[in-house]
Amino acid sequence: MDAHSTAVAAIAANVRYFYDRKKPFRIYHGSTNSTRQSQYRRDQMVDTSAMSHVVKIDTEQKTALVEPNVPMDALVEATLQHGLIPPVVIEFPGVTVGGGFAGTSGESSSFRHGFFDRTINWIELVLANGEIVTASSTENPDLFYGAASSFGTLGVTTLLELRLKEAKSYVELTYYPVFSMSEAIEKIQQATADSSNDYLDGIMYSQNSGVVCSGRLTNDVKKEVRVQRFTRPADRWFYLHAQKLIKGTRSPITEAVPIVDYVFRYDRGGFWVAAYAFKYFVTPFNRITRWMLDRFMHTRVMYHALHKSGFSSQYVVQDVGIPYSKSDEFFQYLDHSFKHYPIWLCPLKCNVKSIDPALEIMYRKTTLPLPEMLLNFGIWGPGPKDRRKFVEWNRNLERKVHELEGQKWLYAHTYYTEEEFNQIYDRETYDALRRKYHATYLPSVYDKVNIDITAEERALKESWTLWLLALFWSIWPLSGLYGVYKAAFGGDYLLPRKTNKALESQ
């Protein structure tokens, strides 16, 4: 803990420097799983990228004490050595513990345990004035619940204690074919009611074809059950495997998946988003080409390429939660307006009955009351090529989600006006919390997530350089090739290069 304390003291001193000058800063983690473009400057950031250690695993209390930049694969590796695993494992290996807490992360075990931040016992936080505090459900509870999903706008999280549960070697995974959205919802509700299920999600491949997958932790693999893996280069991508498995049958099929292969089963191919890269480069999409290009098909590399190529402003990458009762209507809306499949389904437990009612709104953030369960829709695919039409499509999606009393997760592009955003996400309570904890000089959540289209268009009109650059990158396949080049040869994809000696000394 000495090394950790020294690192935290340095971060606190850096934060005090900004606070004394009322100079806003951003937190630099070294990577991101957000699709928004980076806005970092070396002279306006607090660097926490070195805070990537699992400090302690307590096998008696079943807890892990970890720094915020511990990625999921390192966390799982460390806990499995003690026969334990986090209740909610974010399904991309590079997502960090701090990112899961500060963002909004729900995965296939969230129908049982809720969002990732609900598995955290307490956090250590450097407040925006440089003060070091701890927060939990009993100590500074408003800060604890307020910091969850606040995108680092209340301070810098430097340590987290999360709960663990007993791990087992395999997930006994059963694939249930479904033939409509209403049937998928019914099967999800049945699987939720079965207390033996530990994991649950689904995929819709078309309006009348999909699969619901329920999993149970086990150490015993029956003789008649096949062991299936998903992390090796020659393994099928999970969504393709599931689609092939259910083709032509109405009967459920069961396999045993090693626990690490299960929790990171969507890493190769980024669910199915990488399939669009094959189409972009006019490359055959088959088992041989996926094996040959496997290095580029993992999410860490894909996010690198995404940021460098600029494709995040051309592809729809959105996750939204919709009440079960309105999910069929929303699905029909997507079938009509989006027209791309697959679509991911993930049931999320949202009730906050264990939270003091006076603090409940700080946890759920939105002015709308949340139902006990929401169904997450993962909506990922090409958007309209025209920039204005692309923005309008996303604006229409936001309106539809609000109309259906759903909620949109803010890791992705957000196009709300500030007035709309404040009405949905309860700006009044949030601002009161920022005043209490000295954070009003920091960027707000809206500042961090909003895409300012007017500023984009003004910059293009006022700068011939930017206009010519945009024209250059619109020529196929230049932007794609550049993204692949930068991903292949590494280097930081969030920070601009140092350009002068003054910056180099920072």
URDACOR-V33677 format. One record per residue. N is the residue number from 1. RES is the residue in one small letter. BURIAL is # if it has 16 or more other C-alpha atoms within 10 Angstrom, else .. Layout:
BEGIN
((N/RES/BURIAL) (N/RES/BURIAL))
END
This chain:
BEGIN
((1/m/.) (2/d/.) (3/a/.) (4/h/#) (5/s/.) (6/t/.) (7/a/.) (8/v/#) (9/a/#) (10/a/#) (11/i/#) (12/a/#) (13/a/.) (14/n/#) (15/v/#) (16/r/#) (17/y/.) (18/f/#) (19/y/#) (20/d/.) (21/r/.) (22/k/.) (23/k/.) (24/p/#) (25/f/#) (26/r/#) (27/i/#) (28/y/#) (29/h/#) (30/g/.) (31/s/#) (32/t/#) (33/n/#) (34/s/#) (35/t/#) (36/r/#) (37/q/#) (38/s/.) (39/q/.) (40/y/.) (41/r/#) (42/r/#) (43/d/.) (44/q/.) (45/m/#) (46/v/#) (47/d/#) (48/t/#) (49/s/.) (50/a/.) (51/m/#) (52/s/#) (53/h/#) (54/v/#) (55/v/.) (56/k/.) (57/i/#) (58/d/.) (59/t/.) (60/e/.) (61/q/.) (62/k/#) (63/t/#) (64/a/#) (65/l/#) (66/v/#) (67/e/#) (68/p/#) (69/n/#) (70/v/#) (71/p/#) (72/m/#) (73/d/#) (74/a/.) (75/l/#) (76/v/#) (77/e/.) (78/a/#) (79/t/#) (80/l/#) (81/q/.) (82/h/.) (83/g/.) (84/l/#) (85/i/#) (86/p/#) (87/p/#) (88/v/#) (89/v/#) (90/i/#) (91/e/#) (92/f/#) (93/p/#) (94/g/#) (95/v/#) (96/t/#) (97/v/#) (98/g/#) (99/g/#) (100/g/#) (101/f/#) (102/a/#) (103/g/#) (104/t/#) (105/s/#) (106/g/#) (107/e/#) (108/s/#) (109/s/#) (110/s/#) (111/f/#) (112/r/#) (113/h/#) (114/g/#) (115/f/#) (116/f/#) (117/d/#) (118/r/#) (119/t/#) (120/i/#) (121/n/#) (122/w/#) (123/i/#) (124/e/#) (125/l/#) (126/v/#) (127/l/#) (128/a/#) (129/n/#) (130/g/#) (131/e/#) (132/i/#) (133/v/.) (134/t/#) (135/a/#) (136/s/#) (137/s/#) (138/t/.) (139/e/.) (140/n/.) (141/p/#) (142/d/#) (143/l/#) (144/f/#) (145/y/#) (146/g/#) (147/a/#) (148/a/#) (149/s/#) (150/s/#) (151/f/#) (152/g/#) (153/t/#) (154/l/#) (155/g/#) (156/v/#) (157/t/#) (158/t/#) (159/l/#) (160/l/#) (161/e/#) (162/l/#) (163/r/#) (164/l/#) (165/k/#) (166/e/.) (167/a/#) (168/k/#) (169/s/#) (170/y/#) (171/v/#) (172/e/#) (173/l/#) (174/t/#) (175/y/#) (176/y/#) (177/p/#) (178/v/#) (179/f/#) (180/s/#) (181/m/#) (182/s/#) (183/e/#) (184/a/#) (185/i/#) (186/e/.) (187/k/#) (188/i/#) (189/q/.) (190/q/.) (191/a/#) (192/t/#) (193/a/.) (194/d/.) (195/s/.) (196/s/.) (197/n/#) (198/d/#) (199/y/#) (200/l/#) (201/d/#) (202/g/#) (203/i/#) (204/m/#) (205/y/#) (206/s/#) (207/q/#) (208/n/.) (209/s/#) (210/g/#) (211/v/#) (212/v/#) (213/c/#) (214/s/#) (215/g/#) (216/r/#) (217/l/#) (218/t/#) (219/n/.) (220/d/.) (221/v/#) (222/k/.) (223/k/.) (224/e/.) (225/v/.) (226/r/.) (227/v/#) (228/q/#) (229/r/#) (230/f/#) (231/t/#) (232/r/.) (233/p/#) (234/a/.) (235/d/.) (236/r/#) (237/w/#) (238/f/#) (239/y/#) (240/l/.) (241/h/.) (242/a/#) (243/q/#) (244/k/.) (245/l/#) (246/i/#) (247/k/.) (248/g/.) (249/t/.) (250/r/.) (251/s/.) (252/p/.) (253/i/#) (254/t/#) (255/e/#) (256/a/#) (257/v/#) (258/p/#) (259/i/#) (260/v/#) (261/d/#) (262/y/#) (263/v/#) (264/f/#) (265/r/#) (266/y/#) (267/d/#) (268/r/#) (269/g/#) (270/g/#) (271/f/#) (272/w/#) (273/v/#) (274/a/#) (275/a/#) (276/y/.) (277/a/#) (278/f/#) (279/k/.) (280/y/.) (281/f/.) (282/v/.) (283/t/.) (284/p/.) (285/f/.) (286/n/.) (287/r/.) (288/i/.) (289/t/.) (290/r/#) (291/w/.) (292/m/.) (293/l/.) (294/d/.) (295/r/#) (296/f/#) (297/m/#) (298/h/#) (299/t/#) (300/r/#) (301/v/#) (302/m/#) (303/y/#) (304/h/#) (305/a/#) (306/l/#) (307/h/#) (308/k/#) (309/s/#) (310/g/#) (311/f/#) (312/s/#) (313/s/#) (314/q/#) (315/y/#) (316/v/#) (317/v/#) (318/q/#) (319/d/#) (320/v/#) (321/g/#) (322/i/#) (323/p/#) (324/y/#) (325/s/.) (326/k/.) (327/s/#) (328/d/#) (329/e/.) (330/f/#) (331/f/#) (332/q/.) (333/y/.) (334/l/#) (335/d/.) (336/h/.) (337/s/.) (338/f/#) (339/k/.) (340/h/#) (341/y/#) (342/p/#) (343/i/#) (344/w/#) (345/l/#) (346/c/#) (347/p/#) (348/l/#) (349/k/#) (350/c/#) (351/n/#) (352/v/#) (353/k/.) (354/s/.) (355/i/.) (356/d/.) (357/p/.) (358/a/.) (359/l/#) (360/e/#) (361/i/#) (362/m/#) (363/y/#) (364/r/#) (365/k/#) (366/t/#) (367/t/#) (368/l/#) (369/p/.) (370/l/#) (371/p/.) (372/e/.) (373/m/#) (374/l/#) (375/l/#) (376/n/#) (377/f/#) (378/g/#) (379/i/#) (380/w/#) (381/g/#) (382/p/#) (383/g/#) (384/p/#) (385/k/.) (386/d/.) (387/r/.) (388/r/.) (389/k/.) (390/f/#) (391/v/#) (392/e/.) (393/w/#) (394/n/#) (395/r/.) (396/n/.) (397/l/#) (398/e/#) (399/r/.) (400/k/.) (401/v/#) (402/h/.) (403/e/.) (404/l/#) (405/e/#) (406/g/#) (407/q/#) (408/k/#) (409/w/#) (410/l/#) (411/y/#) (412/a/#) (413/h/#) (414/t/#) (415/y/#) (416/y/#) (417/t/.) (418/e/.) (419/e/.) (420/e/.) (421/f/#) (422/n/#) (423/q/.) (424/i/#) (425/y/#) (426/d/#) (427/r/#) (428/e/.) (429/t/.) (430/y/#) (431/d/.) (432/a/.) (433/l/#) (434/r/#) (435/r/.) (436/k/.) (437/y/#) (438/h/#) (439/a/#) (440/t/#) (441/y/#) (442/l/#) (443/p/#) (444/s/#) (445/v/#) (446/y/#) (447/d/.) (448/k/#) (449/v/#) (450/n/#) (451/i/#) (452/d/.) (453/i/.) (454/t/.) (455/a/.) (456/e/.) (457/e/.) (458/r/.) (459/a/.) (460/l/.) (461/k/.) (462/e/.) (463/s/.) (464/w/.) (465/t/.) (466/l/.) (467/w/.) (468/l/.) (469/l/.) (470/a/.) (471/l/.) (472/f/.) (473/w/.) (474/s/.) (475/i/.) (476/w/.) (477/p/.) (478/l/.) (479/s/#) (480/g/#) (481/l/.) (482/y/#) (483/g/#) (484/v/#) (485/y/.) (486/k/#) (487/a/#) (488/a/.) (489/f/.) (490/g/.) (491/g/.) (492/d/.) (493/y/#) (494/l/#) (495/l/.) (496/p/.) (497/r/.) (498/k/.) (499/t/.) (500/n/.) (501/k/.) (502/a/.) (503/l/.) (504/e/.) (505/s/.) (506/q/.))
END
